[in-house]
């Protein structure tokens, strides 16, 4: 849409991109292109990766070794494997100096069925040593790592809404039946629409810095500086013509649940973009639940009667969880606009394609795009939902047009996207928008096999909204101890009496069933401390303690939790014998796994456990008794892994043994006391046992809290001395 006469030029208006407010950083991209749908992205990425000379860095919500990394033809044309894992293996085999870092969100169990089983096996153990996978566990409870970023040699970068995973590949034709659109089991999946942006220059370097920060937090490792620019050609995708040249671009982040810091530019940038819309606001987004943005949009529509808004999304949300959260939220979003009296100027649509021989399919909209008039173009990972604004980690790229050529390029991008959904030529779409506006173009071109149809969610039905589930699935901030209960109900919502009693009964049922089992089944006999102890010792006469020691050694090798073994030993043998047997067993297990780690060496351990092993090694980096003791008192990793790393780092055996004994002592005493009383409480409780059990728990909690304070004070003191020693006089 061309600027009306008298409209101020973009150069005369204040920039919307403000560092640390609406964006994280601003930089210039020598080249930038919008990649529409995964076939275009995967093909361009494959080309860039083939040209990589030093490094390939990938951060994602999901990374799957079976991803078909192929272009629009659906087949590789370069003689290399089609799928991501074998393709990366072939690359590093051909260029041994190439290093690949894969940073995958250490995902919630809720998504286990959607993911590749054991990704570390496929992308870490089953690939050459130059390919390393690190599970990013730095998101807070309830948050996810949702950024989708790839950086090649620190010079070319990709960012947007597409992960390198399965069930994403598709072409802009979105034919209902495409033989290449199948998952690893050979099952077809529906048409899928998404977007990615490729950039070079300063923006690519900024995205490299973003990856460095996340890798440092997750792997406890600073990536080596990349070689200086040696004049080699940029790994820009071959045959890809840039949409923009020398364009100013901002990067907006959300990092509300990220251990390395916080950022919320994503939400403020959405608010600012909506607040500057004049005539046309075009949005593609998977989720639409953020009521604050709905109210901001309603206010802008009242301020600008000529503003037309088109929002594309999926026709419906199919899973039970998304239907009860995201679809319910979308109904509330549109109801907010209706109550404001502006819903007639907002069209909520979904794309559909019909087959040539009959039959059709709805297109899954997974993209996250916002285009404001011909001035602002935004592509990224952030949905228009609560969790993308303050909980998950997100990364969006935004272009603010400064010249006529850049405004024309934004117009062309919008026309190109709508042409895909309407089945019309991009030039025809652009001309229709200039002549008739956004709605007029949709009305005049929306026919044939490619159509945009209204989304009809209907009203919110009684019982369809589950506020407790919504608070967990779409939280405005990371879940924590202060939110797990308080945020389960929305402000002003009154929970019914029946619902309250139902929740109480649901929580009490397992306890009741367990009590009945002990009362009316043989379980109580097996769990009786005397019976258990007698069984252990009678299993091989006087060899009962030896059997307990053997269990510590064997289970230690498979990383079985040592505290569980300590409690079980005390329950079987009583307080004082149990304490002695558990202490001997834990120490022998620690020494055995230490020797194994010493034999394996650091390289093998890193290969097995991945870059996150750095977090353990940093905790025991300073040789000596105190370092080992502190790691035991405030464990940074499972018992077995600490032992292996200590051995691989060649911690002196005497220091390791003494430090381990000192560090395990408090836990041994408390866990043994706990185990001595636990089974008696379950089978034949007395007030004395209950009181003792409570005192042990309080002592354990107090010890942990006190150690946290003391060790924090020691760390600050050491850091202060180091800073003082390094400062100038």
N, C-alpha and C positions, 0 to 999 in steps of 0.2 A: 504494500500500500504506500503510495507516494505521499510525501509530506504536503499538507495543504499550505497555501500561500500564507506567509506571515508567521509560519511555525518556526521557532528558533532552531538553529542548527544544533547538532549534537555537541559541537565544540563549544557552544555558548552556555550549555547547561552543566551544572555540577555533576561530577562523576558519581555514579551509583556504587562504584567499587572503592571501598574504604578499608584499608588493611586493619585487621583486628576487630573490625565491626561487621561488615558484610562479606569480607573475604579474608582469607588467611594471608595470601600473598598475591601480588600483581606482577606479571612479567609479560614479555613479548614472545610470541611464537613466530618464528620465521615462516613456518608453514603449519596449517591446521586443516583437517578434513573431518567431515561428519561421515561415519560409517554406519549405514543403515542395514540392520539385521546381521545375524551372526555369520552368515556365509561371507559377507564383505569383510567383517572384522577378522574372522579366523584366517581368511586368505591373506589379508594385509599383514596380520601378525606373523603368519608363517613366513612371508617374504622378509619381514624385518628380522625375525629370528635367524633366518638363514645367513643374513649379513652380519650378525653379531660377532664381534671380535674378542670382547673381554667379559661381558656380563649380561645375564638375563635375570631380572628381578620380577617376581609375580606375587602380588598380594590379592587374596580373594576370600569371599564368603565360602566358596566351594572351588576346589581344584580336583579334577578327575583325570586319571591317567588315560581313560578310554575316550576322552573328548576327541571328536573328529575334527582335527585342525586342518580343514580343507576349505577351498573357496567355493564359488557358485556352482562349479561343475559337480561338486560332491566327491571328486576323486583327486588324489595328489598328482601333480604333473612334473615333479622334480626328482623322482627316483627315491625319495625318502619315505619313511612310514607315514601312514595317514593319521595315526592317533598320537595324542600328546606325549605319553610316556615313552614309547619307542622312538618318537621323533626327537625328543630331547636327548635320549641316549645316543642316537645317530649323530646329532650335532656335536656333542662333547667328545665323541669318539673321533670324529673328523677333525675337530679343533680342540686338542687337549687343554689349551690354556683358557678355554671358556669356562666360566663358573655360573651355575644356575642356582638361584635362591628362591624357594617356594615358601610363601608364608600363608598358611591355611588356618582359618578360624578353628579353634578347638571347640567344635560345635556342641550344642545342646543335644541330649539324647532324643529330644523331640524330633530331630531331623535325621536320625540315624537311618531310617528306612529310605531316605532320599539320597543318601550319600554312598560313595564307593566304600566297600568294606575294607577296613584297615588301609587307609591311604598311605600311611608310612611304608607299608610293605610294597606297594606298587610304585611309589614315587621317591622313596629313600633307599630302602634295602635292595630293590630290584633294578636300580639304575647305577651307573658309574659314580665314583666318589665325588665327581665334580657337580653332581646334582644333589642338593640338600633340601629337605623338607623340614620346616619348623612349624609346629602347631602353636598358633597365637592364642595364649590363654590370658591375655592382659585385659580383656573386656571384663567389666564388673558383672556381678550376678544379674542375670536377666538381660544383659546387653550382648550384642554380637559385633564382630568385625565384618562390616558390610562394604568396605571400599573394594573396588575392582580396578586395580592399577597394574600395568606392566611397563617396565622401563628397560630399554635396550641400550647397553653401553653408556647409560647416563645421558643420552643425547636425543633419543626418540622415545616418546611415552604414549601410552594408551590409557584412557580413563572413561568410565561410563557405567552402564548398568549390566554389562555382560560378564559373567564368570566363565572360566575355562572349564566347563562341565558339560554333562550330557543333557539331552532333551532341550537344547537351545538352538542348534543349527537349523537355519531356514533361509530362504531367499525372499526378496521382495515380492515375488509372484504369489507366495503363500498358497500354492495349489492344494486343494483338499487332500490329494493323494500324491505324495512325493516319495519315490522308492529310497531316497537317501535320508529321509526324515524318520529314522528309526532309532531306538535305544539299543544298548549292547545286547539285549535279549532278542533283538529283531522285531520288537513290537513298535508299531507306528505311534506317533504322538501328534497332537493337533498343531496347526500353524502357529508360529511363535515370532513375535515382533519385539525388537529391542534396538538400542543405539549405543555407539561408542564413538569417542573422539580420539584422533591421533594428532600429536603436536610434536614440535621440536623446539630448539632454542631454550630460552630461560625458563619457560614453563615446564619443559621436560626435566630440566635440572632441579626445579622445585619439587616435582613429583618424585624424583630420585631422593631428595632430602627427606620427603615424607616417608618413603619406604625405609630409608636408613633409620629414622627414629623408631619406627615400629619394629624393625628387626633388632635394634639395640635393646628395646624393652622386652621383647619376647625371647630372644636368643642370648641376651647378655653379651653381645659381641658387636663391636664397631667394625663395619665393613671397611675394607682397605680402600684408600682413594683410588679412583680410576685413573688410568694413564692419561697424561695430557693429550690434548687434541694434536694428533700427528699428521693432520691434513687428509686423513682417510675420509672417504665418502660417508656421509651420514647413512645409517641403516634405515632410510626412508623406504616404505613399501614400493616395490617396483610398479611402474605403470599407474600409480595413483596420483591424480592431478589434485593439487591443494584447492580447497574451497576458499581459503583465506591466506594472505601473505602479509607478513609484518604486522600481525594483529595483536592488539592489547587484550590480555585475558586474565581473569581472576580465578583463584582456587578457593572454594568455600568448603569448610570442614564442619562435621559434627564429631566430637570426641567426648561425649558426656560420660561414657563408661570406660574410658581408656585410662589405664594406670599411668601412662606417661604424661597426662595433662588433660585439659578440657578445652573444648572449642564449640561454639554454637553459631558460627556464621551462616550455616545452611538456613536456619529459620529466619534470621534477620534479612538475608538476601531474598528469600521468598516474599517476605513482607514488603521490602523495598521495591521489588519488581512489580508486584501487584499494585502497589501504590503509585506507580508511574504509568500504568497502562492507559492509553488514550482511546484507541479504536478497536484493536484486535488483540485478544489474549488466547494463545493456542497452547494447550497442555496435553501431554501424554503421561499417564502415571498409573501404576499398578494399584495403588491404594489411595484412598481419599477419606481420611478420618479426622483430620486436624481441624477442630471447630474454631480455633483462633484464626486460622487462615480463611475459613469460611466467612467469619465475621468481617475480616479485612477485605475480602473480595466483595461482600455485600456492600460495605461502605464505599468502595471505589465505584461500584456500579451505580450507586445513588449519586455520587459526585460527577460521573461521566455518563449521561444518558445514551450517548452514542456508542459506548463500549459493548462489544460482542465477545462472548467467551465460549470457546469450544473445548471440552474436556473428553479425551479418549481414555477408556479403560477396558478391562476385561468384562464380558457380558455378565458373568457371575463369578463367585468364589465357590469352588466345589468342595474343598475339604471342610469337615465339621468345624475345625478351629477357625479357619478364615471366615466361614459363613457367620459364625457367632460373634466375630470381632470386627473384621474388616468390612464385611458387607453391611453389618449393622451400623458401623461407623459411617459408611458412605450414605446410608439412608439419613442419618442425623445431619451429615454435611449438607445434603440437598434440602432437608427440611429447614435448616437455618436460612438458606437463601429464599425459600418460599415464604417463611415468616417475615423476611425483610422486604418482600414484594418485588424481588428482582429475578426470580427464577426463570421468567420468560426470556431473559437475555443470556441464559446459560444453557447450553446444549450438552448433555451427558450422553455420549455415544460409544458404540463398540463396532469394530470392523468385522465384516463377514465376507466370505468369498464363496461363490457358487461354482460347482464343477461343470465342465463342458457337457458331460453326459448325465447330468443330474446329480443331486446330492451336494451338500455344501458343508462348510465348517466355520465356526467362530474362530477368530484369530486371538490368541492370547497376547494381551498387551502387557509387556514387562518393562517397557521403556520409562525413563524419567526425564522428561523434556518440558521446557517452558520457553515460549517465544513471545516476547512483548512487542507488538507492532512490528516495525522493521529495525528495532534498535537493540534488542537484547536477545541473545540465544544462549540457553543453558542446557547442558547435558551432564548427567551424573548418576550417582547411585541412590540418591535420597528420594524416598517416597513422600507423598503428602500425608504422612501419618505421624502420630506422636513420637514413636520410637526413633524415627529418623531425625527428629529435631533436637532431642536431648539425651538419647540413650545409646544408640548404636554409633559406630564410627562410619562416617559417610565422606564422600569426596565428589564435589561437583565442579565442573568447569563452566565459566560464563564469559561470553564475548559481548563487549559493549561497543557498538558501532561508532566510529569517529568520522568516517568518510562516506561518500556516496557509494563507492564500490563495496564497502563493508555492509551498508544497508541493503544493497542489491543482493549480496551473497546471503544475508539472512532471509530476505524475501524468497530467494531461490530455494533455500533449505526448507522453508515452510511449504512452498509449492511442491517440492519433491516428495515430502512426506504425505501431503494430502493426495497427490497423484497416485501414490501407492494404494491408498485406502479407497479412492474413488474410481480407479481405473481410467483416468484421463491423463493426457500429456501434461507435464509440468508447466509448459508455457500457457496452456489453456487454463490451468488452475490459477496461475499468477494473474492472467488477464481478467478472469472472472472476479477475483478478489478486488482488483483495482476498480473494476466497473461497478460491482454490486455489493462489496463488503464480504465479510467472512460467511455470514449466514446465506447471503444470496448465492455465493459460489457453491455452497453445499447443496442448496435447493436446485440449482441448474445443472449440476454435474452428478449428483448422486443417483445413478441408475445403472443397470447392467449387472454384470457378475460381481463387481466390486462395489460394496456399499457400506455406508456408515448408518447404523440403525440405533434408535433410542434405547438406552438401558432402562429397563423397567423393573426396578427392585421392589416396587410396591411399598405400602406403609409398614411401619415397624409393628409386628404382631406381638401380642401378649406372650410372655415367656420366651421370646426369641432372643432377648438381650440377657446376657449373663455378665453382670458387671465385674464379678470376681475374675472371670476368665479374661475379660477385656483388659483389666488392670495389669494382668501378667503378660498378655500377648502384645499389647500396644501401650506400654508404660511411657509417660512423659519424661521419666528419669530412671536411672538404674534402680533395680530393686535392692533393698537393703533391710537391715533389721528394723528400721523405723518405718518402712513402707510395706513390708509383707502383710501386715494386718491392717494398717490404717488405709492403704490404698485399695483394699479389696472392695470397698464401697465408694460410690461416687458422692461428691458433696451434696447434701440435701436428700440423699436417697435413704428411705427407711426400709430396713429389712423386715420381712414378715416374720411373725412368731413361728410359723410352721417351718420356714427356711432355717431359722436359728436352731430349732430342735433337731432338724434333719442333719445339720452339720455336726451338732454335738453327738448324735447317734452314730454318724459316720466315723467320727474320731474314736468313739468308745468301743465300736464293734470289734476291732482287732484285739484289743485288750481283753474283752469278754471272751472271745473265742479262744485266746491263748490260755486264759484261766480255766475254761472248761476242759481244754485238752490236758492240762496238768492234773485236773481232778479226776477225769474219767478215762484216761488212756494210759498206757505204760510209759508215756513220756516222763512222768514225774520220777519213776524209778530210775531211769537212765540219767536224769539230771541231778539226782541226789548226790551231794558232794562225797559222802562216804562210799556210795556205790561206784561213782565215777573213779574215785581214787583207788578203790579196791580192784576195779576192772583194769585200770592202767597197770597196777603192780602185779596182778595175777596173770596178765597177758604173757608175761615171761618171768614169773617169779620175781627175783630181786633185780631183774633187768628193767623194771618200770622207769627209774630215773634215766637209764641209758636210752630207753625208747624216747623219752621226752627230749633228751639231748639230740637224738637223731632227727626228731621232728624239727627242732630249731635249725639244724644244719640243712636239711632237705628243703623245708619251706622257705628258708632264707634265700636259697638259690632261685626260687621262683617269685621273689619279692612279696611273699605273704606278709601282711602287717604284723610287725613284731609285738605291738601292744596287745593284739588279740591272743598271741601265743603266751604272753606273760599272764594275762587274765585267766586263760584256760589252765595253765600250769598251777597257778595258785588255787583255782577251784578244785583241781584234782588232788593236790597234795597238801593243802592247807597253807597257812600263812608262812611259817618259817621254813619248812622244807620247800615250799613253792618258791619262796624268794631266792633260796640258794640255787635251786635247779634252774629257775628262770635267768638268774644272773650268769650262771655258768653257760647256759645255752645261748643267751644273747651274745656273750663275749666270744664264744667259739664261732658262732655264725658270723659275727663281725670280722673276726680274723680270717676265716675261710674266704669270704667274699672280698676282703682286702687283698689277699694273696692272688685271687683270680684276677682282680683289677690290675694288680701289678704285672701279672703275666700278659694280660691282654694289651695294656698300654692305652694311651689317650686316643690314638687314632681309631682303634677298633671300637672303643666305647662311643665316640662321637658318631661313628658309622651306624651303630646299633640304636643309640638313644636320640641322635639328632642334635642340632645346635643348642637346644635348651639345656644340655649338659653343662654349658658355660655357667648357668646360674648356680649349679652345685659347686663347680670348681672355684668360682669367685668367693663362695662362702668359706672355703677352706684353703684359700690361696696362700695365706701366710702360714708357713710350717710352724708347728708348735702345739703344745698341749692346750693353750687357751683357745686357739682357733678351732680345734676339733671339738673341744668341750662346748663352745658356743653353738656350733652347728648341731650338736646333739640336743642341746637344750631348746633351741629354736629351729627345728629341722626345716631346711629349705627344699627337701626332696625325700622320697621314701628311704627307709633305713638301708635297704640293699644297695640302692643307687649311690648313696653317700659313701658306703664302704668301697664300692667299685672305683669311684672317682678318686677317693683318697689313695687307694693302691696305685692307680694309673698315674697319679701326680707324684708318686714316690715320697709321700709323707713318711717321715721316719717312724719305724715300727714302734719304738718306745713311746714317742709322742702320741701316736695314733691310739695305742693301747690305753695309756693313762687318760688321755682326753676322752676316749669312748667310755671308759669306766666312770669317770666323773660326770659326763654328760648324761649317761643312762641312769645313774643312781636315783635321782628324784622320781623319774618315771617308773622305775622298777618298784620302788617302795610303794608309791601310790597305786599303781596298777595291780600290784600283788594284793594290797589291802582291798582293792575293789573286787578282784576275782575271788578272794576268800569269802566275801560276804554276798556276792551277787547271786549265786545259785541258792544259797539258804534263803535269801529274800524271795526268790521266785517260788521256792517249794514250801518253805515253812517260815514265813516272815515273823519277826518279833520287833517290838519298838526299839530295842537296843540295836538290832541290825540295821533297821531303817535309819536311825539316827547316825550310826557309824557310816553308812553308805552316803548320807547327805554330807557329813563332814569331810569324807574323802573327796567327793565332787567339789565341795567348796575349796578344799585345800589345793586340788588340781587347778581349778580356775584361778585361785589367787596366785599360785606359783607361776602359771602361764602369764598372767597379767603383770606380775611383778618383774618377771624376766624380760618381758617386752619393754617395760619402762627402763630397766637397768641397761639392757643392751642398746636401746635407743640412745640413752645418755652417753654410753661409751662410744657409740659411733659418731655422735655429734662432737664429742671431745676430741676423738682422733682426727675427724675431719677439720676441726678448728685448728689443731696443732699443725696439720699438713698445710692448711692454707696460710697459717702464720709463717711457717718455715719457708714457703715458696714466695712470699710477698716481699717486695723491695723494702729496704731499710728506710 
